[in-house]
Amino acid sequence: MADPVRDYALDENGDYLVVDGDYVFISGAAAVKQGIRIRILTWLKEIFLNQSLGVDYRDSILIKGADPLVVRALIAEQILAVPDVLEVRGAQLVVDANREASIHYVYRDVYSTIPVEDAVKIR
């Protein structure tokens, strides 16, 4: 039996994915991956109906001398809030030479026996 549909699929820009005039739906591991990306890309207080949602980038992560343990804890908290995530094995902030930040993380979900690695560029 297939996994129940869990969400609309989003493209790389965060827009609904439409194929042949129809919305695309996702489930399973793809829904988990997309859910994590959405949680990580949501800034604290960005959603006016629930300002407790999101990551505190402004005051805790994108600051000079950010504590890596705090960064890992804040990101892990968001990842673990996604349904079907079992554990977070690592999370870190990476800033490249152009001062562009991304979050690299490793998690395990119910759909795979091996850890999944991914990265999200912070916008």
Biopython code that builds the backbone (N, CA, C, O; Angstrom):
import numpy as np
from Bio.PDB.StructureBuilder import StructureBuilder

atoms = [
    (1, "MET", "N", (0.838, -1.173, 0.000)),
    (1, "MET", "CA", (0.000, 0.000, 0.000)),
    (1, "MET", "C", (0.888, 1.243, 0.000)),
    (1, "MET", "O", (1.870, 1.308, 0.739)),
    (2, "ALA", "N", (0.551, 2.202, -0.808)),
    (2, "ALA", "CA", (1.325, 3.437, -0.908)),
    (2, "ALA", "C", (1.069, 4.339, 0.293)),
    (2, "ALA", "O", (0.021, 4.281, 0.935)),
    (3, "ASP", "N", (2.063, 5.173, 0.571)),
    (3, "ASP", "CA", (1.903, 6.146, 1.649)),
    (3, "ASP", "C", (0.814, 7.146, 1.284)),
    (3, "ASP", "O", (0.658, 7.493, 0.114)),
    (4, "PRO", "N", (0.065, 7.609, 2.268)),
    (4, "PRO", "CA", (-0.960, 8.619, 1.967)),
    (4, "PRO", "C", (-0.307, 9.929, 1.527)),
    (4, "PRO", "O", (0.790, 10.268, 1.971)),
    (5, "VAL", "N", (-0.988, 10.647, 0.663)),
    (5, "VAL", "CA", (-0.490, 11.937, 0.204)),
    (5, "VAL", "C", (-0.412, 12.865, 1.400)),
    (5, "VAL", "O", (-1.348, 12.953, 2.195)),
    (6, "ARG", "N", (0.717, 13.560, 1.522)),
    (6, "ARG", "CA", (0.905, 14.386, 2.698)),
    (6, "ARG", "C", (0.972, 15.870, 2.406)),
    (6, "ARG", "O", (0.660, 16.681, 3.278)),
    (7, "ASP", "N", (1.378, 16.250, 1.185)),
    (7, "ASP", "CA", (1.577, 17.666, 0.925)),
    (7, "ASP", "C", (1.599, 17.920, -0.576)),
    (7, "ASP", "O", (1.726, 17.000, -1.384)),
    (8, "TYR", "N", (1.471, 19.191, -0.920)),
    (8, "TYR", "CA", (1.702, 19.606, -2.295)),
    (8, "TYR", "C", (3.207, 19.659, -2.529)),
    (8, "TYR", "O", (3.958, 20.058, -1.638)),
    (9, "ALA", "N", (3.649, 19.267, -3.700)),
    (9, "ALA", "CA", (5.068, 19.352, -4.029)),
    (9, "ALA", "C", (5.416, 20.802, -4.347)),
    (9, "ALA", "O", (4.631, 21.519, -4.966)),
    (10, "LEU", "N", (6.603, 21.222, -3.913)),
    (10, "LEU", "CA", (7.088, 22.562, -4.192)),
    (10, "LEU", "C", (8.304, 22.473, -5.107)),
    (10, "LEU", "O", (9.077, 21.519, -5.023)),
    (11, "ASP", "N", (8.475, 23.465, -5.980)),
    (11, "ASP", "CA", (9.663, 23.496, -6.826)),
    (11, "ASP", "C", (10.814, 24.139, -6.070)),
    (11, "ASP", "O", (10.673, 24.465, -4.891)),
    (12, "GLU", "N", (11.961, 24.327, -6.736)),
    (12, "GLU", "CA", (13.144, 24.873, -6.058)),
    (12, "GLU", "C", (12.963, 26.309, -5.583)),
    (12, "GLU", "O", (13.731, 26.775, -4.741)),
    (13, "ASN", "N", (11.962, 27.021, -6.104)),
    (13, "ASN", "CA", (11.673, 28.386, -5.672)),
    (13, "ASN", "C", (10.646, 28.452, -4.544)),
    (13, "ASN", "O", (10.359, 29.530, -4.023)),
    (14, "GLY", "N", (10.098, 27.307, -4.171)),
    (14, "GLY", "CA", (9.092, 27.272, -3.117)),
    (14, "GLY", "C", (7.678, 27.464, -3.632)),
    (14, "GLY", "O", (6.750, 27.640, -2.842)),
    (15, "ASP", "N", (7.501, 27.433, -4.950)),
    (15, "ASP", "CA", (6.169, 27.562, -5.545)),
    (15, "ASP", "C", (5.564, 26.173, -5.748)),
    (15, "ASP", "O", (6.286, 25.183, -5.868)),
    (16, "TYR", "N", (4.238, 26.115, -5.784)),
    (16, "TYR", "CA", (3.576, 24.836, -6.040)),
    (16, "TYR", "C", (4.026, 24.292, -7.384)),
    (16, "TYR", "O", (4.119, 25.030, -8.365)),
    (17, "LEU", "N", (4.302, 22.998, -7.421)),
    (17, "LEU", "CA", (4.710, 22.335, -8.652)),
    (17, "LEU", "C", (3.456, 21.923, -9.416)),
    (17, "LEU", "O", (2.598, 21.214, -8.891)),
    (18, "VAL", "N", (3.365, 22.380, -10.663)),
    (18, "VAL", "CA", (2.210, 22.080, -11.510)),
    (18, "VAL", "C", (2.714, 21.365, -12.755)),
    (18, "VAL", "O", (3.632, 21.837, -13.427)),
    (19, "VAL", "N", (2.103, 20.218, -13.056)),
    (19, "VAL", "CA", (2.450, 19.449, -14.243)),
    (19, "VAL", "C", (1.178, 19.186, -15.022)),
    (19, "VAL", "O", (0.218, 18.633, -14.485)),
    (20, "ASP", "N", (1.167, 19.579, -16.280)),
    (20, "ASP", "CA", (-0.008, 19.412, -17.148)),
    (20, "ASP", "C", (-1.264, 20.016, -16.533)),
    (20, "ASP", "O", (-2.357, 19.467, -16.668)),
    (21, "GLY", "N", (-1.098, 21.151, -15.855)),
    (21, "GLY", "CA", (-2.231, 21.860, -15.285)),
    (21, "GLY", "C", (-2.717, 21.325, -13.946)),
    (21, "GLY", "O", (-3.690, 21.842, -13.398)),
    (22, "ASP", "N", (-2.060, 20.299, -13.406)),
    (22, "ASP", "CA", (-2.471, 19.721, -12.124)),
    (22, "ASP", "C", (-1.365, 19.892, -11.088)),
    (22, "ASP", "O", (-0.178, 19.825, -11.406)),
    (23, "TYR", "N", (-1.778, 20.113, -9.847)),
    (23, "TYR", "CA", (-0.813, 20.169, -8.752)),
    (23, "TYR", "C", (-0.218, 18.781, -8.537)),
    (23, "TYR", "O", (-0.902, 17.770, -8.702)),
    (24, "VAL", "N", (1.038, 18.741, -8.174)),
    (24, "VAL", "CA", (1.719, 17.487, -7.878)),
    (24, "VAL", "C", (1.704, 17.300, -6.361)),
    (24, "VAL", "O", (1.950, 18.242, -5.608)),
    (25, "PHE", "N", (1.416, 16.083, -5.927)),
    (25, "PHE", "CA", (1.390, 15.757, -4.511)),
    (25, "PHE", "C", (2.579, 14.873, -4.168)),
    (25, "PHE", "O", (3.093, 14.151, -5.022)),
    (26, "ILE", "N", (3.016, 14.935, -2.902)),
    (26, "ILE", "CA", (4.125, 14.094, -2.473)),
    (26, "ILE", "C", (3.769, 13.366, -1.197)),
    (26, "ILE", "O", (2.858, 13.760, -0.468)),
    (27, "SER", "N", (4.502, 12.297, -0.937)),
    (27, "SER", "CA", (4.341, 11.524, 0.285)),
    (27, "SER", "C", (5.672, 10.853, 0.595)),
    (27, "SER", "O", (6.635, 10.991, -0.160)),
    (28, "GLY", "N", (5.722, 10.145, 1.677)),
    (28, "GLY", "CA", (6.902, 9.373, 2.015)),
    (28, "GLY", "C", (8.134, 10.218, 2.289)),
    (28, "GLY", "O", (8.045, 11.303, 2.864)),
    (29, "ALA", "N", (9.293, 9.702, 1.865)),
    (29, "ALA", "CA", (10.573, 10.362, 2.128)),
    (29, "ALA", "C", (10.647, 11.748, 1.488)),
    (29, "ALA", "O", (11.265, 12.654, 2.046)),
    (30, "ALA", "N", (10.022, 11.917, 0.326)),
    (30, "ALA", "CA", (10.030, 13.232, -0.337)),
    (30, "ALA", "C", (9.276, 14.264, 0.498)),
    (30, "ALA", "O", (9.683, 15.424, 0.565)),
    (31, "ALA", "N", (8.185, 13.851, 1.131)),
    (31, "ALA", "CA", (7.421, 14.769, 1.988)),
    (31, "ALA", "C", (8.212, 15.133, 3.243)),
    (31, "ALA", "O", (8.145, 16.267, 3.718)),
    (32, "VAL", "N", (8.959, 14.171, 3.775)),
    (32, "VAL", "CA", (9.794, 14.447, 4.945)),
    (32, "VAL", "C", (10.871, 15.462, 4.574)),
    (32, "VAL", "O", (11.081, 16.442, 5.289)),
    (33, "LYS", "N", (11.549, 15.226, 3.462)),
    (33, "LYS", "CA", (12.618, 16.133, 3.021)),
    (33, "LYS", "C", (12.080, 17.544, 2.796)),
    (33, "LYS", "O", (12.695, 18.521, 3.222)),
    (34, "GLN", "N", (10.939, 17.649, 2.131)),
    (34, "GLN", "CA", (10.347, 18.962, 1.887)),
    (34, "GLN", "C", (9.903, 19.619, 3.188)),
    (34, "GLN", "O", (10.077, 20.825, 3.363)),
    (35, "GLY", "N", (9.335, 18.840, 4.097)),
    (35, "GLY", "CA", (8.913, 19.383, 5.386)),
    (35, "GLY", "C", (10.075, 19.952, 6.181)),
    (35, "GLY", "O", (9.949, 20.996, 6.822)),
    (36, "ILE", "N", (11.203, 19.263, 6.136)),
    (36, "ILE", "CA", (12.393, 19.759, 6.829)),
    (36, "ILE", "C", (12.861, 21.066, 6.219)),
    (36, "ILE", "O", (13.175, 22.012, 6.941)),
    (37, "ARG", "N", (12.911, 21.128, 4.899)),
    (37, "ARG", "CA", (13.354, 22.349, 4.220)),
    (37, "ARG", "C", (12.442, 23.524, 4.584)),
    (37, "ARG", "O", (12.924, 24.633, 4.817)),
    (38, "ILE", "N", (11.143, 23.288, 4.633)),
    (38, "ILE", "CA", (10.202, 24.351, 4.983)),
    (38, "ILE", "C", (10.444, 24.813, 6.417)),
    (38, "ILE", "O", (10.476, 26.015, 6.681)),
    (39, "ARG", "N", (10.615, 23.866, 7.349)),
    (39, "ARG", "CA", (10.842, 24.238, 8.756)),
    (39, "ARG", "C", (12.135, 25.028, 8.919)),
    (39, "ARG", "O", (12.173, 26.008, 9.663)),
    (40, "ILE", "N", (13.193, 24.609, 8.229)),
    (40, "ILE", "CA", (14.485, 25.283, 8.369)),
    (40, "ILE", "C", (14.470, 26.669, 7.722)),
    (40, "ILE", "O", (15.140, 27.582, 8.205)),
    (41, "LEU", "N", (13.724, 26.833, 6.651)),
    (41, "LEU", "CA", (13.700, 28.123, 5.954)),
    (41, "LEU", "C", (12.716, 29.120, 6.566)),
    (41, "LEU", "O", (12.652, 30.267, 6.124)),
    (42, "THR", "N", (11.961, 28.708, 7.562)),
    (42, "THR", "CA", (11.032, 29.621, 8.219)),
    (42, "THR", "C", (11.743, 30.345, 9.353)),
    (42, "THR", "O", (12.225, 29.718, 10.297)),
    (43, "TRP", "N", (11.803, 31.661, 9.255)),
    (43, "TRP", "CA", (12.453, 32.477, 10.288)),
    (43, "TRP", "C", (11.486, 32.678, 11.452)),
    (43, "TRP", "O", (10.273, 32.754, 11.255)),
    (44, "LEU", "N", (12.025, 32.763, 12.653)),
    (44, "LEU", "CA", (11.216, 33.017, 13.840)),
    (44, "LEU", "C", (10.414, 34.301, 13.660)),
    (44, "LEU", "O", (10.944, 35.316, 13.208)),
    (45, "LYS", "N", (9.155, 34.250, 14.011)),
    (45, "LYS", "CA", (8.199, 35.362, 13.918)),
    (45, "LYS", "C", (7.811, 35.726, 12.493)),
    (45, "LYS", "O", (7.183, 36.761, 12.270)),
    (46, "GLU", "N", (8.176, 34.886, 11.520)),
    (46, "GLU", "CA", (7.804, 35.138, 10.126)),
    (46, "GLU", "C", (6.317, 34.888, 9.892)),
    (46, "GLU", "O", (5.697, 35.574, 9.079)),
    (47, "ILE", "N", (5.744, 33.925, 10.588)),
    (47, "ILE", "CA", (4.337, 33.573, 10.413)),
    (47, "ILE", "C", (3.528, 34.334, 11.460)),
    (47, "ILE", "O", (3.591, 34.027, 12.650)),
    (48, "PHE", "N", (2.772, 35.322, 11.009)),
    (48, "PHE", "CA", (2.102, 36.216, 11.958)),
    (48, "PHE", "C", (1.024, 35.528, 12.782)),
    (48, "PHE", "O", (0.689, 36.012, 13.863)),
    (49, "LEU", "N", (0.476, 34.427, 12.314)),
    (49, "LEU", "CA", (-0.555, 33.733, 13.082)),
    (49, "LEU", "C", (0.025, 32.880, 14.209)),
    (49, "LEU", "O", (-0.680, 32.542, 15.160)),
    (50, "ASN", "N", (1.309, 32.532, 14.102)),
    (50, "ASN", "CA", (1.985, 31.784, 15.166)),
    (50, "ASN", "C", (3.452, 32.191, 15.164)),
    (50, "ASN", "O", (4.276, 31.573, 14.490)),
    (51, "GLN", "N", (3.765, 33.216, 15.911)),
    (51, "GLN", "CA", (5.107, 33.774, 15.886)),
    (51, "GLN", "C", (6.132, 32.945, 16.651)),
    (51, "GLN", "O", (7.311, 33.300, 16.682)),
    (52, "SER", "N", (5.708, 31.858, 17.263)),
    (52, "SER", "CA", (6.664, 30.980, 17.931)),
    (52, "SER", "C", (7.274, 29.967, 16.966)),
    (52, "SER", "O", (8.234, 29.282, 17.321)),
    (53, "LEU", "N", (6.734, 29.862, 15.757)),
    (53, "LEU", "CA", (7.294, 28.950, 14.748)),
    (53, "LEU", "C", (8.507, 29.577, 14.087)),
    (53, "LEU", "O", (8.583, 30.795, 13.922)),
    (54, "GLY", "N", (9.449, 28.733, 13.712)),
    (54, "GLY", "CA", (10.597, 29.202, 12.951)),
    (54, "GLY", "C", (11.899, 29.129, 13.720)),
    (54, "GLY", "O", (11.929, 28.830, 14.913)),
    (55, "VAL", "N", (12.982, 29.413, 12.998)),
    (55, "VAL", "CA", (14.331, 29.369, 13.535)),
    (55, "VAL", "C", (14.773, 30.789, 13.871)),
    (55, "VAL", "O", (14.542, 31.719, 13.098)),
    (56, "ASP", "N", (15.400, 30.946, 15.010)),
    (56, "ASP", "CA", (15.872, 32.268, 15.460)),
    (56, "ASP", "C", (17.228, 32.590, 14.810)),
    (56, "ASP", "O", (18.261, 32.605, 15.479)),
    (57, "TYR", "N", (17.201, 32.843, 13.514)),
    (57, "TYR", "CA", (18.437, 33.168, 12.794)),
    (57, "TYR", "C", (19.006, 34.508, 13.238)),
    (57, "TYR", "O", (20.213, 34.624, 13.452)),
    (58, "ARG", "N", (18.174, 35.501, 13.377)),
    (58, "ARG", "CA", (18.618, 36.876, 13.641)),
    (58, "ARG", "C", (19.402, 37.011, 14.952)),
    (58, "ARG", "O", (20.416, 37.709, 14.987)),
    (59, "ASP", "N", (18.960, 36.372, 16.005)),
    (59, "ASP", "CA", (19.583, 36.563, 17.314)),
    (59, "ASP", "C", (20.448, 35.405, 17.787)),
    (59, "ASP", "O", (21.215, 35.572, 18.736)),
    (60, "SER", "N", (20.351, 34.226, 17.153)),
    (60, "SER", "CA", (21.078, 33.069, 17.674)),
    (60, "SER", "C", (22.010, 32.383, 16.681)),
    (60, "SER", "O", (22.970, 31.730, 17.091)),
    (61, "ILE", "N", (21.747, 32.519, 15.391)),
    (61, "ILE", "CA", (22.539, 31.766, 14.415)),
    (61, "ILE", "C", (23.394, 32.667, 13.532)),
    (61, "ILE", "O", (24.600, 32.446, 13.418)),
    (62, "LEU", "N", (22.801, 33.664, 12.915)),
    (62, "LEU", "CA", (23.549, 34.529, 11.996)),
    (62, "LEU", "C", (24.174, 35.698, 12.746)),
    (62, "LEU", "O", (23.970, 36.864, 12.408)),
    (63, "ILE", "N", (24.932, 35.352, 13.759)),
    (63, "ILE", "CA", (25.614, 36.359, 14.576)),
    (63, "ILE", "C", (27.098, 36.023, 14.606)),
    (63, "ILE", "O", (27.498, 34.892, 14.331)),
    (64, "LYS", "N", (27.886, 36.994, 14.934)),
    (64, "LYS", "CA", (29.332, 36.774, 15.051)),
    (64, "LYS", "C", (29.599, 35.837, 16.226)),
    (64, "LYS", "O", (29.117, 36.060, 17.337)),
    (65, "GLY", "N", (30.367, 34.796, 15.966)),
    (65, "GLY", "CA", (30.727, 33.856, 17.022)),
    (65, "GLY", "C", (29.586, 32.988, 17.504)),
    (65, "GLY", "O", (29.528, 32.644, 18.684)),
    (66, "ALA", "N", (28.673, 32.626, 16.607)),
    (66, "ALA", "CA", (27.537, 31.776, 17.005)),
    (66, "ALA", "C", (28.043, 30.454, 17.580)),
    (66, "ALA", "O", (28.957, 29.839, 17.030)),
    (67, "ASP", "N", (27.450, 30.030, 18.674)),
    (67, "ASP", "CA", (27.831, 28.783, 19.323)),
    (67, "ASP", "C", (27.327, 27.603, 18.487)),
    (67, "ASP", "O", (26.120, 27.471, 18.283)),
    (68, "PRO", "N", (28.232, 26.741, 17.998)),
    (68, "PRO", "CA", (27.812, 25.605, 17.164)),
    (68, "PRO", "C", (26.819, 24.680, 17.863)),
    (68, "PRO", "O", (25.972, 24.076, 17.204)),
    (69, "LEU", "N", (26.911, 24.562, 19.179)),
    (69, "LEU", "CA", (25.976, 23.701, 19.909)),
    (69, "LEU", "C", (24.569, 24.297, 19.914)),
    (69, "LEU", "O", (23.582, 23.566, 19.830)),
    (70, "VAL", "N", (24.480, 25.612, 20.013)),
    (70, "VAL", "CA", (23.182, 26.284, 19.955)),
    (70, "VAL", "C", (22.586, 26.138, 18.562)),
    (70, "VAL", "O", (21.397, 25.854, 18.414)),
    (71, "VAL", "N", (23.420, 26.332, 17.540)),
    (71, "VAL", "CA", (22.959, 26.180, 16.153)),
    (71, "VAL", "C", (22.412, 24.774, 15.941)),
    (71, "VAL", "O", (21.320, 24.601, 15.400)),
    (72, "ARG", "N", (23.177, 23.767, 16.369)),
    (72, "ARG", "CA", (22.742, 22.386, 16.185)),
    (72, "ARG", "C", (21.430, 22.131, 16.915)),
    (72, "ARG", "O", (20.535, 21.486, 16.368)),
    (73, "ALA", "N", (21.305, 22.624, 18.134)),
    (73, "ALA", "CA", (20.091, 22.400, 18.920)),
    (73, "ALA", "C", (18.873, 23.058, 18.278)),
    (73, "ALA", "O", (17.801, 22.457, 18.221)),
    (74, "LEU", "N", (19.033, 24.286, 17.796)),
    (74, "LEU", "CA", (17.900, 24.990, 17.175)),
    (74, "LEU", "C", (17.459, 24.308, 15.885)),
    (74, "LEU", "O", (16.263, 24.166, 15.630)),
    (75, "ILE", "N", (18.424, 23.889, 15.076)),
    (75, "ILE", "CA", (18.082, 23.217, 13.817)),
    (75, "ILE", "C", (17.503, 21.830, 14.095)),
    (75, "ILE", "O", (16.520, 21.435, 13.469)),
    (76, "ALA", "N", (18.097, 21.098, 15.015)),
    (76, "ALA", "CA", (17.592, 19.761, 15.351)),
    (76, "ALA", "C", (16.158, 19.830, 15.864)),
    (76, "ALA", "O", (15.344, 18.962, 15.548)),
    (77, "GLU", "N", (15.847, 20.843, 16.642)),
    (77, "GLU", "CA", (14.484, 21.023, 17.149)),
    (77, "GLU", "C", (13.481, 21.152, 16.000)),
    (77, "GLU", "O", (12.397, 20.570, 16.048)),
    (78, "GLN", "N", (13.848, 21.915, 14.974)),
    (78, "GLN", "CA", (12.955, 22.099, 13.825)),
    (78, "GLN", "C", (12.818, 20.803, 13.023)),
    (78, "GLN", "O", (11.720, 20.454, 12.590)),
    (79, "ILE", "N", (13.923, 20.097, 12.828)),
    (79, "ILE", "CA", (13.888, 18.855, 12.051)),
    (79, "ILE", "C", (13.053, 17.801, 12.772)),
    (79, "ILE", "O", (12.259, 17.103, 12.142)),
    (80, "LEU", "N", (13.226, 17.683, 14.074)),
    (80, "LEU", "CA", (12.482, 16.683, 14.839)),
    (80, "LEU", "C", (10.988, 16.973, 14.899)),
    (80, "LEU", "O", (10.198, 16.080, 15.209)),
    (81, "ALA", "N", (10.592, 18.201, 14.609)),
    (81, "ALA", "CA", (9.167, 18.559, 14.605)),
    (81, "ALA", "C", (8.453, 18.071, 13.339)),
    (81, "ALA", "O", (7.225, 18.115, 13.265)),
    (82, "VAL", "N", (9.213, 17.611, 12.354)),
    (82, "VAL", "CA", (8.618, 17.122, 11.107)),
    (82, "VAL", "C", (8.160, 15.680, 11.311)),
    (82, "VAL", "O", (8.923, 14.860, 11.822)),
    (83, "PRO", "N", (6.927, 15.358, 10.922)),
    (83, "PRO", "CA", (6.446, 13.985, 11.073)),
    (83, "PRO", "C", (7.351, 12.977, 10.359)),
    (83, "PRO", "O", (7.877, 13.261, 9.283)),
    (84, "ASP", "N", (7.527, 11.819, 10.955)),
    (84, "ASP", "CA", (8.296, 10.685, 10.439)),
    (84, "ASP", "C", (9.805, 10.833, 10.553)),
    (84, "ASP", "O", (10.530, 9.963, 10.071)),
    (85, "VAL", "N", (10.313, 11.902, 11.172)),
    (85, "VAL", "CA", (11.745, 12.008, 11.446)),
    (85, "VAL", "C", (12.016, 11.302, 12.765)),
    (85, "VAL", "O", (11.352, 11.564, 13.768)),
    (86, "LEU", "N", (12.999, 10.403, 12.757)),
    (86, "LEU", "CA", (13.324, 9.639, 13.953)),
    (86, "LEU", "C", (14.432, 10.267, 14.777)),
    (86, "LEU", "O", (14.362, 10.288, 16.006)),
    (87, "GLU", "N", (15.461, 10.784, 14.101)),
    (87, "GLU", "CA", (16.571, 11.384, 14.826)),
    (87, "GLU", "C", (17.361, 12.319, 13.924)),
    (87, "GLU", "O", (17.321, 12.222, 12.697)),
    (88, "VAL", "N", (18.076, 13.223, 14.569)),
    (88, "VAL", "CA", (18.983, 14.133, 13.866)),
    (88, "VAL", "C", (20.387, 13.747, 14.290)),
    (88, "VAL", "O", (20.705, 13.721, 15.479)),
    (89, "ARG", "N", (21.221, 13.447, 13.311)),
    (89, "ARG", "CA", (22.586, 13.010, 13.631)),
    (89, "ARG", "C", (23.590, 14.148, 13.565)),
    (89, "ARG", "O", (24.700, 14.021, 14.080)),
    (90, "GLY", "N", (23.220, 15.250, 12.944)),
    (90, "GLY", "CA", (24.129, 16.381, 12.869)),
    (90, "GLY", "C", (23.474, 17.557, 12.178)),
    (90, "GLY", "O", (22.585, 17.391, 11.342)),
    (91, "ALA", "N", (23.924, 18.748, 12.539)),
    (91, "ALA", "CA", (23.446, 19.977, 11.910)),
    (91, "ALA", "C", (24.491, 21.043, 12.159)),
    (91, "ALA", "O", (24.988, 21.195, 13.275)),
    (92, "GLN", "N", (24.822, 21.782, 11.110)),
    (92, "GLN", "CA", (25.810, 22.843, 11.280)),
    (92, "GLN", "C", (25.582, 23.964, 10.294)),
    (92, "GLN", "O", (25.034, 23.769, 9.209)),
    (93, "LEU", "N", (26.016, 25.142, 10.700)),
    (93, "LEU", "CA", (25.978, 26.329, 9.855)),
    (93, "LEU", "C", (27.283, 26.381, 9.075)),
    (93, "LEU", "O", (28.364, 26.249, 9.647)),
    (94, "VAL", "N", (27.174, 26.574, 7.763)),
    (94, "VAL", "CA", (28.354, 26.694, 6.907)),
    (94, "VAL", "C", (28.262, 28.032, 6.185)),
    (94, "VAL", "O", (27.270, 28.320, 5.516)),
    (95, "VAL", "N", (29.306, 28.846, 6.324)),
    (95, "VAL", "CA", (29.369, 30.133, 5.636)),
    (95, "VAL", "C", (30.526, 30.056, 4.651)),
    (95, "VAL", "O", (31.665, 29.798, 5.039)),
    (96, "ASP", "N", (30.224, 30.285, 3.356)),
    (96, "ASP", "CA", (31.269, 30.175, 2.337)),
    (96, "ASP", "C", (32.035, 31.488, 2.175)),
    (96, "ASP", "O", (31.783, 32.454, 2.894)),
    (97, "ALA", "N", (32.961, 31.514, 1.235)),
    (97, "ALA", "CA", (33.814, 32.691, 1.015)),
    (97, "ALA", "C", (33.016, 33.925, 0.601)),
    (97, "ALA", "O", (33.462, 35.049, 0.834)),
    (98, "ASN", "N", (31.858, 33.739, -0.001)),
    (98, "ASN", "CA", (30.996, 34.852, -0.415)),
    (98, "ASN", "C", (30.043, 35.291, 0.693)),
    (98, "ASN", "O", (29.147, 36.102, 0.460)),
    (99, "ARG", "N", (30.237, 34.758, 1.890)),
    (99, "ARG", "CA", (29.405, 35.059, 3.059)),
    (99, "ARG", "C", (27.954, 34.618, 2.877)),
    (99, "ARG", "O", (27.037, 35.233, 3.419)),
    (100, "GLU", "N", (27.760, 33.557, 2.115)),
    (100, "GLU", "CA", (26.433, 32.964, 1.956)),
    (100, "GLU", "C", (26.330, 31.785, 2.919)),
    (100, "GLU", "O", (27.196, 30.911, 2.947)),
    (101, "ALA", "N", (25.271, 31.778, 3.694)),
    (101, "ALA", "CA", (25.108, 30.762, 4.733)),
    (101, "ALA", "C", (24.194, 29.633, 4.266)),
    (101, "ALA", "O", (23.240, 29.843, 3.517)),
    (102, "SER", "N", (24.516, 28.443, 4.731)),
    (102, "SER", "CA", (23.651, 27.290, 4.501)),
    (102, "SER", "C", (23.700, 26.406, 5.744)),
    (102, "SER", "O", (24.649, 26.445, 6.527)),
    (103, "ILE", "N", (22.661, 25.622, 5.895)),
    (103, "ILE", "CA", (22.569, 24.669, 6.990)),
    (103, "ILE", "C", (22.739, 23.279, 6.391)),
    (103, "ILE", "O", (21.994, 22.882, 5.495)),
    (104, "HIS", "N", (23.722, 22.548, 6.894)),
    (104, "HIS", "CA", (23.944, 21.162, 6.484)),
    (104, "HIS", "C", (23.478, 20.283, 7.630)),
    (104, "HIS", "O", (23.772, 20.558, 8.794)),
    (105, "TYR", "N", (22.748, 19.221, 7.298)),
    (105, "TYR", "CA", (22.197, 18.376, 8.353)),
    (105, "TYR", "C", (22.090, 16.932, 7.898)),
    (105, "TYR", "O", (22.037, 16.634, 6.705)),
    (106, "VAL", "N", (22.060, 16.046, 8.883)),
    (106, "VAL", "CA", (21.915, 14.614, 8.652)),
    (106, "VAL", "C", (20.801, 14.130, 9.576)),
    (106, "VAL", "O", (20.808, 14.412, 10.774)),
    (107, "TYR", "N", (19.846, 13.401, 9.007)),
    (107, "TYR", "CA", (18.723, 12.898, 9.800)),
    (107, "TYR", "C", (18.375, 11.487, 9.360)),
    (107, "TYR", "O", (18.822, 11.024, 8.311)),
    (108, "ARG", "N", (17.586, 10.819, 10.160)),
    (108, "ARG", "CA", (17.076, 9.498, 9.813)),
    (108, "ARG", "C", (15.564, 9.546, 9.942)),
    (108, "ARG", "O", (15.021, 10.090, 10.904)),
    (109, "ASP", "N", (14.888, 8.960, 8.943)),
    (109, "ASP", "CA", (13.424, 8.934, 8.971)),
    (109, "ASP", "C", (12.917, 7.498, 8.902)),
    (109, "ASP", "O", (13.703, 6.557, 8.800)),
    (110, "VAL", "N", (11.614, 7.343, 8.958)),
    (110, "VAL", "CA", (11.025, 6.006, 8.965)),
    (110, "VAL", "C", (11.095, 5.320, 7.609)),
    (110, "VAL", "O", (10.806, 4.128, 7.514)),
    (111, "TYR", "N", (11.467, 6.032, 6.569)),
    (111, "TYR", "CA", (11.474, 5.483, 5.222)),
    (111, "TYR", "C", (12.825, 4.936, 4.792)),
    (111, "TYR", "O", (12.934, 4.367, 3.706)),
    (112, "SER", "N", (13.852, 5.093, 5.609)),
    (112, "SER", "CA", (15.182, 4.665, 5.217)),
    (112, "SER", "C", (15.938, 4.142, 6.430)),
    (112, "SER", "O", (15.753, 4.623, 7.548)),
    (113, "THR", "N", (16.782, 3.160, 6.195)),
    (113, "THR", "CA", (17.600, 2.630, 7.286)),
    (113, "THR", "C", (18.932, 3.361, 7.383)),
    (113, "THR", "O", (19.639, 3.227, 8.381)),
    (114, "ILE", "N", (19.276, 4.125, 6.370)),
    (114, "ILE", "CA", (20.530, 4.871, 6.390)),
    (114, "ILE", "C", (20.237, 6.359, 6.577)),
    (114, "ILE", "O", (19.180, 6.833, 6.158)),
    (115, "PRO", "N", (21.146, 7.098, 7.193)),
    (115, "PRO", "CA", (20.934, 8.533, 7.396)),
    (115, "PRO", "C", (20.866, 9.293, 6.061)),
    (115, "PRO", "O", (21.516, 8.920, 5.085)),
    (116, "VAL", "N", (20.084, 10.337, 6.045)),
    (116, "VAL", "CA", (19.919, 11.190, 4.855)),
    (116, "VAL", "C", (20.659, 12.505, 5.111)),
    (116, "VAL", "O", (20.470, 13.149, 6.143)),
    (117, "GLU", "N", (21.500, 12.888, 4.154)),
    (117, "GLU", "CA", (22.226, 14.159, 4.254)),
    (117, "GLU", "C", (21.589, 15.157, 3.311)),
    (117, "GLU", "O", (21.185, 14.807, 2.202)),
    (118, "ASP", "N", (21.500, 16.407, 3.758)),
    (118, "ASP", "CA", (20.943, 17.456, 2.915)),
    (118, "ASP", "C", (21.484, 18.797, 3.381)),
    (118, "ASP", "O", (22.088, 18.903, 4.449)),
    (119, "ALA", "N", (21.263, 19.804, 2.577)),
    (119, "ALA", "CA", (21.686, 21.163, 2.912)),
    (119, "ALA", "C", (20.648, 22.136, 2.369)),
    (119, "ALA", "O", (20.023, 21.896, 1.336)),
    (120, "VAL", "N", (20.481, 23.236, 3.090)),
    (120, "VAL", "CA", (19.535, 24.273, 2.690)),
    (120, "VAL", "C", (20.271, 25.601, 2.747)),
    (120, "VAL", "O", (20.885, 25.946, 3.756)),
    (121, "LYS", "N", (20.199, 26.342, 1.646)),
    (121, "LYS", "CA", (20.792, 27.686, 1.602)),
    (121, "LYS", "C", (19.829, 28.650, 2.274)),
    (121, "LYS", "O", (18.645, 28.686, 1.938)),
    (122, "ILE", "N", (20.330, 29.428, 3.218)),
    (122, "ILE", "CA", (19.485, 30.369, 3.947)),
    (122, "ILE", "C", (19.304, 31.606, 3.106)),
    (122, "ILE", "O", (20.272, 32.196, 2.625)),
    (123, "ARG", "N", (18.047, 31.999, 2.930)),
    (123, "ARG", "CA", (17.748, 33.187, 2.100)),
    (123, "ARG", "C", (17.307, 34.312, 2.971)),
    (123, "ARG", "O", (17.008, 35.398, 2.473)),
]
sb = StructureBuilder()
sb.init_structure("model")
sb.init_model(0)
sb.init_chain("A")
sb.init_seg("    ")
for serial, (resi, resn, name, xyz) in enumerate(atoms, 1):
    if name == "N":
        sb.init_residue(resn, " ", resi, " ")
    sb.init_atom(name, np.array(xyz, "f"), 0.0, 1.0, " ", f" {name:<3s}", serial, name[0])
structure = sb.get_structure()
